[in-house]
């Protein structure tokens, strides 16, 4: 991929203070994009943007990616800073493990608010801006292998991720006439700051992943960049799974 392939692109990415979102934001800047990096943690967001700024134009905007008013402010700020918005990546999400028989209504609502509502309204706000610009754009949703295969104690999370894939498919009808593509990626086990808190994570997922190891954040970022790049302009309504083959065998980590 051309090292400056995103030089004319301006991007919003949510939940990017660390992990997969951070790596996607960094790689976009390395390849020329201007990026508005969001995280609910202001310190994380500021530190992430500062690190990425050595590679390109990146600034932070801390806030709740499930809040519709804040989502609209992000879009307005991206346009104020960059003059346009061409790529939106709904990366923010929350995983709340819990036994189905004891799962609390407030936990379900929290997962639904961020994973589904936050993503839905970011797509809505970004699409409105792209429609106004009349220049098209690319939207990417962050799904998960748990939207494809059952995973113990992740019923709530799994249904939100399956819903996002259906959202990408459904919106093809409304966004394609505007030259806006919308897709999803579905990462499997990935080594991040959060998963590293489990000392058995790498060995467990190395054992049950056909490719012999979990993904790195770079593996996921490479797929994300492809899905919002000119190389994928005729791809829309699709989900790309990046899991080292795990969904083909679906061996449980338990």
N, C-alpha and C positions, 0 to 999 in steps of 0.2 A: 504494500500500500504506500502511495506517495506520502512522503514525510510531512507535507503541508496540505494534505487533502481536505482538511477542515478549515482552511484559512479564511473562508468567507462565511463561516457558520457561527451562530451565537446560540448558546445552550443554557438551559436550566436543568440541573440535576438535584434531586432531593435526597436527603439522608446520606450525604456524601462526606461526612466528617472523618470516616475511617472505612476500612474494609473494601468491599467491592465498589461502592460508590466513589470512594476516594480515588481508587485506581482508574476508574473510567474517566473521572474528571481530569486526572493528571495526564492520561494518554490523549485525551481530546486536546488539551492545551499544548502538549508536545507536538501534536500534528496541526496546530495552527488555530484552533477554535478559541473563542472568547466564552468564558464559563461563569455563570452564577452558581455558586456552590451553596447548597442549603444543608443545615442540620439543626435539630432542635436544641442541641447543646452549643451555646454561643462560643465557648472556649474551643471546642473541637472544630467548629466551623471556621473560626478565625485562624487557628493554627494550620488547618488543612489548606486554606486559601493562601496563606503566607508561604507554605512549602511549595505549592503548585505554581505560585507567581514567578518563580525562577525560570519556569518553562514557557510562560505565556501570560495572557490576560485572564486573571481569575480573581473574583472577589466573593466575599461571603455574605450570606443573608440568613441570620439565625431566626428560627421560628417553627411553628407547628405545621407540618405539611398536611395535616388533616383539617386545618382551619381554612374554610373557603375564602374568607376575607384576606387572609395572609397569602393564599395562593394567587389571588388576583393582584396583590401588591408585588409579588415576585415577578409576575409577567410584566407589570408596568415598569418595575425597576430594571429588568433585563432590557426592555426597549429603550428606556432612558439612557442606560449605560452603553448599549451596543447599537442602537438604532433599529433593531429588528430582533425577532426570535425565530429561529429556524429548526431547532431541535429541542424536544422536551423529553426528559428521562425520569419516569416516576419510580425512583429506586427506594424511597423511604418505605419501611415496613417494620412490623413488630411480630415476634414469635413468642407466644405465651403457651408453653406446654401445660397440659392438664388432663387428668382423667375425665373422660366423657361424662361419667355418672355424677361427677362432682363439679363440673365446670360451671363457673359463676356467670350470671348475666352480664355483670360489669366487665368481665374479662373478654367475653365474646364481643361486646359493644366496642371495646377498645381496639380489638383486632380489626373489626369491620370498619371502624371509623378511619383508621389510617390506611390499611391495606386496600380497601375497596373505595371508600368515599374520597379519600385524599387523592388516589390515583385518578378516579373518575373526573374529579373537578379540576385537576391539573390538566388532563387531556382537554376538557371543555374550554378552559381559559386559554390554553396554548393554541388550540384549534381556532378559536375566535380571532386571536391575533394573527395567525397565519392566513386565515380567510381574508382579513382586512388588508393584509400585505399583498395578497394575490400572487404569491411567489412559491406556494407549496411549503413542504417541510417534512420532518420525520419525527415520529413519536415512538418511544419504547417503554414498555411495561416490564416490571420485574416479577416474573412468576417463580416457580420452584418445581422441582421434581415431585414435591408432595402434592402438587395439583394433578399428578398423573398416577401416583402409586400411594397406597395406604401407608401411613407411618404412625406408629403408636403414639398416643397422647398429642397428636397434632391435627385433630379433626377440624377445629376452628380455623387454624392457619391454612390447612389444605384446601378448604372450600373457598377461601378468599383468593388463593392463587389460581384455582381452576376458573373462578369468576373473571379474573383479569384476562385470561386467555380467551374467554368468550367475549369479553369486551373488545379485545383487539379484532376478533373475527367480525363481530356485529358492526363495528364502526367503519369497516371497509365501505359499506354502502353509502355512508354519509361523508366520509373524508376523501375517498378516491376522486370524486369530481373536482375537488379542490387541490389535487396533486399532493395530498398529504398521505404518507404511508404510516401505518401503525402496526407494530409487531410486538412480540414479547420474547424474552429469553427466560429459560428455566434452568437455573444453576442447580447442580447437585451438591454434594458435600464439598465445602470449600474452606481452605485454611485462612482464617482471618483472626484479628485480635480477639474477637468474641469466642470463636470455636477453640482457640488455643487455650482458653481457660479450662477446657477439659483435657487433662493430661493423656487420656486414652484415645482422643479423637483421631489423630493422624494414623495410629496403628490400626484402630478399628476399621476406619474407612479404607485404608490401604488393603486390608484383608478382604473386604467384600466388594471392592470396586474392580471390575474386569481389567481396567488399565493399570491397576496396581497401586494407585494413590489417589487422594482427593485432589480437586482442582486448586490451583493458585488463583489469587485475585486477577493476575494477568491473563489467565486462561479465560476468565469470564469477561474481562474488559475487551479482549481481542474479539470475542463474539459480539459484544455490544457495539463496538465501533463499526464492525461490518454491517450490522443491522441498521445503523443510521447513516451509512456512507453512500456515496453515489453508486457504489458497486452493487447495492441491493435495492435500487429504486423500483424495480419491477416485482419486489417481494412485499406483500402486505397481507395482514390478517393471519400471520403465521406465528408459531412458537418454535424457537430453536432450543433444544435441550443440550446442556453442556454438563455431562455427568460421568464421563469416563466409562459409559456403558452400563451404569448401575440400573437404570430403569428397564434394561433388557433382562436382568436377572432378579432384581428387587430383593436381594438378600437383606434381611432385617439386621440392624446393628445390635438388637437386643438378644 
